[in-house]
Amino acid sequence: MKTIKFVLLATIIPTLVLLSSHWQQFAMALPPAVDIPEEILRTQIITAARSPIDGKLLTAAEYAELQAKLQTAPPPKLDPAIRENIFLLRIRKLLLRLFPFLG
């Protein structure tokens, strides 16, 4: 009789421990209740955006205007001396990678 009780306890207790330890993992695998499903998010029309320059909130019209302005404006030019210094620093960095004993 004692061996039967021992065998039952030896099988029931580890089973309960395993089930109770995995119980939270099942609940953690679900998304939060406030999370909006991706299928719904795909169908929504975005009416607000952030500026790529300073991160301010913009309306859709302001964002489109800013994008058009950024595409038509030429990129700012660097001073040729600064551009040459950057080029030389990049060459130096490459040479130090190839020949680390020079540094």
Summary of the structure (lengths in Angstrom):
residues: 103
radius of gyration: 31.8
end to end distance: 80.6
largest distance: 94.6
contacts: 164
relative contact order: 0.04
helix: 66%
strand: 6%
